[in-house]
Amino acid sequence: MNIGIDIMGGDYAPEKTIQGAILARKELPENVNLILFGDKNRIENTCRENNYSLNNLKIIHCDTFIEMGEHPIKSLKSKPHSSINMGFKYLSSGQIDGFASAGNTGAMLVGGFYSVKSISGVIRPCISSILPKEKGDFGLLLDVGANADCKPDVLYQFGILGSLFAEHVLGIESPKVALLNLGEEKTKGNLLTQAAYPIMEGSIDYNFIGNIESRDIFEHTCDVVVCDGFTGNIVLKQAEAFYKLIKNRKIQDDYFDRFNYENYGGTPILGLNKTVIIGHGISNEIAIKNMIILTKDVIEANLPEKINQTLN
């Protein structure tokens, strides 16, 4: 297995991304190879300055990189030899099995869509977020930002993508799928959720249990919460804000510690033909390590093929 990492992606690159790759290398099996995409001189200099070993790590030199605030489409076109572009070139040609970056999210979304393409039948690829449950297990929320505006059939398909991810990566048997709404009744919600409910209710592709209110998403009621990307991103940012408030007040709580993004590393773009993982822009070395390990887990789950089999 070959995993590519955009070593220049993230607010603390390349030092933290290199540290994360080295930490991941220590935990990964020997048959997993890590390929670092980035400026070779900066990577080697950072390693020398900090006494990091590059043993068992391969570097693919890239002339430049896409910065966090750059326009995704313009930067992908104007920087063909950037670390993100080169990573997708290797991914689309089969030289790596998965590609991960904590860099420009828009560039990762657009680059993934145009390089490895969407799986046949996927209307809109999406991104998800792990939901720590109060009883110790996990759930999934999607979409959390890739698709601000959705149609009912797109929400229906998010249920398929989320259910497959929950089952084959998170290990949840027969995941319970719910639609995020402002009430539990079938007739509640806006035009989108009202139209999506009857389609999802008749699903034979997943175990739909009905509407769920936002106050219940961290309970054991369901495993997969479906919503449009606008709503999902607000929910995600709200949870991050509460976690920050709790940490700022130096409150120690095992449950709330599970909201730390470092624990999860990143999230796959669900619906692409190859494994593409997006990490948090402020990722430290622990988050980068976990992003790489997640990439390995998604590759091993063969998630794109399972999505393809379900849809086609």
C-alpha positions as CSV (number, residue, x, y, z in Angstrom):
1,M,0.0,0.0,0.0
2,N,1.3,3.5,-0.9
3,I,-0.1,6.5,0.9
4,G,0.7,10.0,-0.4
5,I,0.9,13.0,2.0
6,D,0.9,16.7,1.0
7,I,3.7,17.6,3.3
8,M,3.3,21.3,2.5
9,G,-0.4,21.4,3.5
10,G,-1.6,23.0,6.8
11,D,-0.8,26.0,8.9
12,Y,2.2,24.3,10.6
13,A,3.7,22.7,7.5
14,P,6.2,21.3,6.8
15,E,7.5,20.7,10.4
16,K,4.3,19.3,11.9
17,T,3.5,17.3,8.8
18,I,6.9,15.7,8.8
19,Q,6.6,14.9,12.5
20,G,3.2,13.4,11.9
21,A,4.5,11.3,9.0
22,I,7.4,10.0,11.2
23,L,4.9,9.1,14.0
24,A,2.6,7.4,11.6
25,R,5.6,5.4,10.1
26,K,6.3,4.0,13.6
27,E,2.7,2.7,13.9
28,L,2.0,1.5,10.4
29,P,2.8,-2.0,9.2
30,E,5.9,-2.5,7.0
31,N,3.9,-3.0,3.8
32,V,2.6,0.5,4.0
33,N,4.8,3.1,2.2
34,L,4.6,6.8,2.8
35,I,5.3,9.2,-0.1
36,L,5.8,12.8,0.9
37,F,4.9,15.5,-1.7
38,G,6.6,18.8,-1.2
39,D,9.8,20.9,-1.4
40,K,12.6,18.4,-1.0
41,N,15.1,21.0,0.3
42,R,12.7,22.3,2.9
43,I,11.7,18.8,4.0
44,E,15.4,17.7,4.4
45,N,16.4,20.9,6.1
46,T,13.5,20.7,8.6
47,C,14.5,17.1,9.3
48,R,18.2,18.0,9.9
49,E,17.3,21.0,12.1
50,N,15.1,18.8,14.3
51,N,17.1,15.5,14.1
52,Y,14.2,13.7,12.4
53,S,14.9,10.6,10.4
54,L,13.6,10.2,6.9
55,N,14.2,6.5,6.8
56,N,11.5,4.6,5.0
57,L,10.0,7.8,3.7
58,K,10.0,8.7,0.0
59,I,10.1,12.4,-1.2
60,I,8.5,13.6,-4.4
61,H,9.9,17.0,-5.0
62,C,7.3,19.7,-5.8
63,D,8.3,23.2,-7.0
64,T,5.5,25.0,-5.1
65,F,2.4,24.5,-3.0
66,I,-1.1,25.9,-2.9
67,E,-1.6,28.2,0.1
68,M,-4.6,28.1,2.4
69,G,-6.3,31.3,1.1
70,E,-5.8,30.7,-2.6
71,H,-8.7,30.2,-5.1
72,P,-9.0,26.4,-5.6
73,I,-9.5,26.4,-9.4
74,K,-7.1,29.2,-10.2
75,S,-4.4,27.8,-8.1
76,L,-4.7,24.2,-9.5
77,K,-4.4,25.6,-13.0
78,S,-1.6,28.0,-12.3
79,K,0.5,25.6,-10.1
80,P,0.6,22.3,-12.0
81,H,3.7,21.2,-10.0
82,S,2.3,22.0,-6.6
83,S,2.2,19.4,-3.9
84,I,-1.5,18.9,-4.2
85,N,-1.5,18.7,-8.0
86,M,1.4,16.2,-8.0
87,G,-0.3,14.1,-5.3
88,F,-3.4,13.8,-7.5
89,K,-1.3,13.0,-10.5
90,Y,0.2,10.1,-8.7
91,L,-3.2,9.0,-7.3
92,S,-5.0,9.1,-10.7
93,S,-2.1,7.1,-12.3
94,G,-2.3,4.4,-9.6
95,Q,1.2,5.1,-8.2
96,I,-0.4,5.8,-4.8
97,D,-3.5,4.2,-3.3
98,G,-4.6,7.2,-1.2
99,F,-3.8,10.9,-0.9
100,A,-4.1,13.1,2.3
101,S,-3.7,16.8,2.9
102,A,-4.3,19.3,5.7
103,G,-4.0,22.1,3.1
104,N,-6.4,24.0,1.0
105,T,-9.8,22.2,1.4
106,G,-11.3,23.7,-1.8
107,A,-8.2,22.6,-3.8
108,M,-8.5,19.1,-2.4
109,L,-12.2,18.9,-3.3
110,V,-11.8,20.3,-6.8
111,G,-8.6,18.4,-7.4
112,G,-10.2,15.1,-6.4
113,F,-13.3,15.7,-8.5
114,Y,-11.3,16.5,-11.7
115,S,-8.4,14.0,-11.3
116,V,-9.9,10.7,-10.0
117,K,-13.6,11.6,-10.8
118,S,-16.8,10.8,-9.0
119,I,-18.0,7.2,-8.8
120,S,-20.6,6.5,-11.4
121,G,-24.0,7.3,-10.0
122,V,-22.7,9.7,-7.3
123,I,-24.6,13.0,-7.7
124,R,-22.5,15.0,-5.3
125,P,-19.3,13.8,-3.4
126,C,-19.4,15.0,0.2
127,I,-17.4,15.2,3.4
128,S,-18.4,14.0,6.9
129,S,-17.5,14.5,10.5
130,I,-17.2,12.0,13.4
131,L,-19.8,12.5,16.2
132,P,-18.6,11.4,19.6
133,K,-21.5,9.7,21.4
134,E,-22.1,10.1,25.1
135,K,-22.0,6.3,25.7
136,G,-18.6,6.0,24.2
137,D,-19.2,5.0,20.6
138,F,-19.2,7.2,17.4
139,G,-21.6,8.5,14.8
140,L,-21.3,10.3,11.6
141,L,-22.6,13.7,10.3
142,L,-22.7,14.5,6.6
143,D,-22.5,16.7,4.6
144,V,-20.4,19.2,6.6
145,G,-19.5,21.8,4.0
146,A,-19.0,20.5,0.5
147,N,-22.6,21.1,-0.7
148,A,-24.3,24.1,0.8
149,D,-27.3,23.6,-1.4
150,C,-28.8,20.2,-2.0
151,K,-31.8,18.5,-3.6
152,P,-33.8,15.7,-2.0
153,D,-32.2,12.9,-4.0
154,V,-28.7,14.2,-2.9
155,L,-29.7,13.9,0.7
156,Y,-31.0,10.4,0.0
157,Q,-27.7,9.4,-1.4
158,F,-25.8,10.9,1.5
159,G,-27.6,8.3,3.5
160,I,-26.0,5.6,1.4
161,L,-22.5,7.1,1.5
162,G,-22.7,7.7,5.3
163,S,-24.1,4.2,6.0
164,L,-21.3,2.5,4.0
165,F,-18.6,4.6,5.7
166,A,-20.1,3.9,9.2
167,E,-20.3,0.2,8.5
168,H,-17.0,-0.5,6.8
169,V,-14.7,2.1,8.4
170,L,-16.2,2.8,11.8
171,G,-17.4,-0.9,12.2
172,I,-21.0,-0.1,13.0
173,E,-23.3,-3.0,12.1
174,S,-26.5,-2.0,10.2
175,P,-26.1,1.8,10.9
176,K,-29.2,3.7,11.8
177,V,-29.6,6.7,9.4
178,A,-31.6,9.8,10.4
179,L,-32.5,13.1,8.7
180,L,-31.5,16.2,10.7
181,N,-34.6,18.4,11.1
182,L,-36.3,20.8,13.5
183,G,-38.8,18.2,14.6
184,E,-39.4,14.5,14.6
185,E,-42.7,14.5,12.7
186,K,-42.7,13.6,9.0
187,T,-44.2,16.9,8.0
188,K,-41.7,19.1,9.9
189,G,-38.9,21.1,8.3
190,N,-38.2,23.2,5.2
191,L,-39.1,22.3,1.6
192,L,-35.9,20.2,1.3
193,T,-36.3,18.0,4.3
194,Q,-40.1,17.6,3.7
195,A,-39.3,16.4,0.2
196,A,-36.4,14.2,1.3
197,Y,-38.2,12.4,4.1
198,P,-40.6,10.2,2.0
199,I,-37.7,9.2,-0.4
200,M,-35.5,8.2,2.5
201,E,-38.4,6.5,4.3
202,G,-38.8,4.1,1.5
203,S,-35.1,3.3,1.2
204,I,-34.0,-0.3,0.7
205,D,-30.3,0.9,0.7
206,Y,-30.0,1.7,4.4
207,N,-31.8,1.6,7.7
208,F,-33.7,4.9,7.9
209,I,-35.2,5.7,11.3
210,G,-36.8,9.1,10.6
211,N,-36.1,12.7,11.6
212,I,-33.8,13.7,14.4
213,E,-33.4,17.0,16.2
214,S,-30.0,18.6,16.7
215,R,-30.2,18.2,20.5
216,D,-30.2,14.4,20.0
217,I,-27.2,14.0,17.6
218,F,-24.8,13.1,20.3
219,E,-27.0,10.5,21.9
220,H,-27.4,6.8,20.9
221,T,-30.5,7.5,18.8
222,C,-28.8,7.0,15.4
223,D,-25.5,6.4,13.8
224,V,-25.6,8.5,10.6
225,V,-27.1,12.0,10.6
226,V,-27.9,13.4,7.1
227,C,-28.2,17.1,6.2
228,D,-27.1,19.7,3.6
229,G,-23.6,21.0,3.9
230,F,-24.7,24.5,5.1
231,T,-26.5,23.0,8.1
232,G,-23.8,20.4,8.8
233,N,-21.0,23.0,8.8
234,I,-22.9,25.1,11.3
235,V,-23.4,22.1,13.6
236,L,-19.8,21.2,13.3
237,K,-18.5,24.7,14.0
238,Q,-20.8,25.0,16.9
239,A,-19.5,21.8,18.4
240,E,-15.9,23.0,17.9
241,A,-16.8,26.3,19.6
242,F,-18.2,24.5,22.7
243,Y,-15.1,22.3,22.9
244,K,-12.9,25.4,22.8
245,L,-14.9,27.1,25.5
246,I,-14.6,24.1,27.7
247,K,-10.8,23.9,27.2
248,N,-10.4,27.6,27.8
249,R,-12.2,27.2,31.2
250,K,-9.8,24.3,32.0
251,I,-12.7,21.8,32.5
252,Q,-11.5,18.3,32.4
253,D,-14.0,15.8,31.1
254,D,-13.4,12.5,29.3
255,Y,-16.4,12.8,27.0
256,F,-15.6,16.4,25.8
257,D,-12.0,15.4,25.3
258,R,-13.3,13.2,22.5
259,F,-14.2,16.3,20.5
260,N,-10.6,17.1,20.0
261,Y,-10.0,17.1,16.2
262,E,-6.5,15.6,16.8
263,N,-8.1,12.2,17.6
264,Y,-9.6,11.8,14.1
265,G,-7.1,13.5,11.8
266,G,-9.4,14.1,8.9
267,T,-12.3,12.9,6.8
268,P,-12.6,11.2,3.4
269,I,-14.3,12.8,0.4
270,L,-17.1,10.3,0.0
271,G,-18.0,9.4,-3.6
272,L,-14.7,9.6,-5.4
273,N,-13.1,6.7,-7.2
274,K,-10.0,6.8,-5.0
275,T,-9.3,7.5,-1.4
276,V,-8.8,11.2,-0.7
277,I,-8.6,12.5,2.9
278,I,-8.9,16.1,4.1
279,G,-7.3,17.1,7.4
280,H,-7.9,20.2,9.6
281,G,-5.9,23.2,8.6
282,I,-4.5,23.7,12.1
283,S,-3.4,20.0,12.4
284,N,-0.5,19.3,14.7
285,E,1.7,16.2,14.4
286,I,-0.8,14.0,16.3
287,A,-3.6,15.0,13.9
288,I,-1.4,14.4,10.9
289,K,-0.4,11.0,12.2
290,N,-4.1,10.1,12.7
291,M,-5.0,11.5,9.2
292,I,-2.4,9.1,7.7
293,I,-3.7,6.2,9.7
294,L,-7.3,7.0,8.7
295,T,-6.1,7.0,5.1
296,K,-4.8,3.5,5.5
297,D,-8.1,2.3,7.1
298,V,-10.2,3.7,4.3
299,I,-8.0,2.2,1.7
300,E,-8.2,-1.2,3.4
301,A,-12.0,-0.9,3.6
302,N,-12.1,-0.5,-0.2
303,L,-14.8,2.0,0.4
304,P,-15.0,3.4,-3.2
305,E,-15.6,-0.1,-4.6
306,K,-18.3,-0.8,-2.0
307,I,-20.0,2.5,-2.9
308,N,-19.8,1.6,-6.6
309,Q,-21.3,-1.8,-6.0
310,T,-24.2,-0.3,-4.1
311,L,-25.0,2.3,-6.7
312,N,-24.4,0.3,-9.8
